[in-house]
C-alpha cells in the first residue's frame, strides 16, 4: 500500500507483520468496546461489516454480544490470521479479502459498518458512498482510532525515537490528543450521531510492548529489509531491558459515529 501523505509515500504492507500483529496488536481495553456497545452497535440481531479488519480484533472481541460479523481486509495474510484466531476461539465469523474501496455487497444489508485504526488509509471519496449503500436505512458507520501518547510516557517516547532512527520516513509518531473530526465529504452521506475522545491506559509487559512496536507501520509493516528490522529489534530489546517488567502506556482514543442520511442511491 502506498499513500502519499503517510510515511512520505513509502510503501507499507500489514501482511508482512501478520504473525506479530496477531500476537501483539489485540490491545484495546474493555472500555474501548463498551463505548461501542453503549451506542447500541454490534449487538445481537445486527449485521456488522468491519472494514480493515486486520486479524479480526474488533469482531472477535465484540462477538460475545451477538452480532453477525463480516470482516474484510486488503491483506490475505491478515485475513488468514483472523480466520485462524476465530476458529481457535470457536467463533463463527466470516472474513473476506477485499480493499474497503472494492467491497461488493448487496444494498442495505448491514446495520453497522465499523472501521478501527484504518480509516486514514482509505480513499474517502470512494469508501463513503459504498458504506452508505450497504447500510440499512438509519444504519451507522462507526470510525475508531487509538494511539499512544509519547509526550506522557518515557517508554513510548524512547521507542518512537528508535523507530525513527531506523526508519526516518515513518510518520506515525508524535501523536497528541485531538477531537474527532467529520471526514471530508461525509456530510453528503451521513449525519453526526456521536463524536467522542477519551483516554485509555493500556497495560504491557516488556515483551508485549516490544512486539507492539515491531508490529507497527514503521517497522514490521514497512519496506525495511530484514537486517534493518533485526537491527531495530536488537536496540529496542536493550532499551526494554532497562524498563520495568510491567507498565502502562497512556493512550487516547476517538470514536466518530455517523448515521446514514436518507438520500438517493449513488
N, C-alpha and C positions, 0 to 999 in steps of 0.2 A: 504494500500500500504506500502511496506517495501523496502527501498533502503539502502544498506549497507554504502553508502557514505553520506547519508542525515540523520541528527538527530541521528547519531550514531546507525543507524539501528532500531530505534524505529518506530513503525507503525504510520501512519497518514491517515486520511480519510477526503477529502474535503466535502463529503456528510454530515458530522456531523455539518458543519457550513454553509450549503447552504442558509439558511434564511439570515444570516448576510452577506454572500458573495453577494447575490443578491442585498442587500440594500447598501452595503458599498464598494464593490470592482470594481464598474464601474467608474474608476477614471482616465483613460488615457486622457490626454489633447488633444485638436484638432490637435496639431502639430504631435502627435503620428500617427494619422490616415492619415494626409496629407502626411507624409513620404511614406506611403504605396501607396496612390493614385498617387503620383508623379512618382512612378516607373511603372505606368501603370497596377497595380494589382488591382483586386477586382472591376473591372468596368463593366458597362452594357455589356451583351453578354457573360460574362465569367462564368464558373462553378468553384466554390471555395469550397474546403474541409477545415474546421477548426478543427484541432486536439486539444484535451484537451480543448474543447470549454468552459468548466465550465458552467456559466449561460448565455452563448451566447454573451458575451460582445463584441467581435470583429464582429461577423456577424450583431448584432443589430446596432452597430454604423456605420458600413460600408454599411448597407442595402440601404440607400438613393442613393448610387452611382450605383445601378442597377444590381450588380452581383447576381447570384443564389447560395445561400449558403446551405451547409450541415454541421452541427456541430456535432461532436462526442465527447463523454466523457465517462470515465470509471465509473462515479458515476451516479446512477439513480436519486438521489436527485438533483444533479446539472442540469441534463437534464430536470427534472420536472420544476425547476425554469426557465430554459431557454425557455421552451415552454410557461410557464405562461406569462413571461415578453414579449415575442414576440407576443403572442396572444393579450395581453392588448394593445400593440402598433400597432396592425393591420398589423403585418409583416408576410409574408409568407416564413418562414424559416424552413427547415427540420432538425430534430435532431434525433440522434440515440445513444443508449448506447453501447459503444464499447471502449476497450482499443486501443491505437494507434497501438500496436503490432498485433491487431487482426482484423483490418479493412478488409472488404470484398467488394470491388467494382470492376467493370469491368476494364480492362486495358485501359489506355489512355482516361479517361473521364473528368479530371479536368485540367483547365488552370493554376490554382494556388492551392497550399496547404499552409496553414498558421499554425503556432504553436506559440502562445503567452504565455509566462510565464509558460511553461510546458515542454519544450524540455529536460530540465535537468533530468526529471523523466523517460524518455523513454529509452528503450533498443535500442541504435542506430543501432546495427548490424542487428536488425530485422526491425526497422522502416524505415531506409533509403532506402533499396531496395523496400519496399512496397510503399513508397511515389513515388519513381522513376516509378514504374509500373503503378500507377493510373494517373500519369501526362501525358498530351498530349505531343507530340514532341515539345521541346523548352519550356515546361512549367516550372514554378518557384515554389520553396519551400522557403517560407519566414519565418524565425525564429526571433522572437522578445522577448525582455526582458526589464523590467523596475524595478528599485529598489530605495528606498530612500537612502540618504547619511547621516548616523548618525554622521559622523565627521564634518558635516557642519550644523547640526541642534540640538540644545539643547533638543528640544521636542522629536525628533526621537531618540536621544541618551538615553534620560531618559526612553522612552517607551521600548526600547530594553533591558535596564538593568532590567526592571520589568518583561519582558517576560522571560529573563534568570534566574531571581530569582525564578520564579515559574516553569520553565521548563529548567533546565540546559542542557538538551540534544539538545535543539534547535540549529541548525547550520545556520539559515537564517539571522543572524545579521552581523554587521561589514562590510557591502558592501562598496566598493570603485569603482571609475571609472575604467573601463577596456576596452580594444579593443575587438571587436567581433573576434572570432577565428573559423577557419574552423573545423567543427565537425570531430572527428576521423572517418576514413573510408569513409567520404563523397566524397572525391576526386575520388573514384571509380565510383560514380554515377552522380556527379554534378560538374559544374564549378562555380566559384565565379562570380556573376553578380554585387553585391553591398555589401559593408561592411561599416557600419557607427555607430558611437557612438555620442550621443548628450545629452545635459542637458534639464530637464523639471521641472520647478517649478509647484507643484500641490497644489491647494487650498483646505483647510479643515476648518471645524468648530471643536469645542471640541468634539461634538457628533460623527461627521463623522470620525475623526481620532481615537477616541476610538473604534468605530465599525470596522474600518480598522485593528486595532491591534488585536481585538478579533477574526477577521476572518482570521488571519494569521496562518501559519502552526504550529507555536509554541504554540498556544492557542486553538482556536476553532476546528482546524483540527487535533489536537494532540491526544495522548492517555491519556491526563489528565482527572481525574474524575470530575464530575460536581461541587463538592465542591471546588476543586482546581481551576477550571476556575472562580468560583464565588469569590474566594479569590483574584485572579488577578484583576478581574473587580473592586472590592472594592478599591484596592490600586491604580489602574490606574485611576479610577474616581477621587480620591483625588488628584492625580498628575495633571490631566487635569483641575481641578477646579482652579489651580494656573496659568493656561496659558491664553493667550488672547482668546476671543471668536472666532476670525477668524485669520488664519495664513497660510503661505505657507511652504511646506516641499520640499527642493531641492531633485530632483531625477535625475538619469541618465538612459539612455535607449540605447540599442543596436539593430541594425537591420542587419540581415545577409540574403541576398537573393541569392539563389542558382539556377542555370539554369540546367535543365535536359540535361545530356550528351546522345549522340546517341550511345548507346552500346546495346549488345544483351540482350533480356529479361531474367531476373533472373529466 
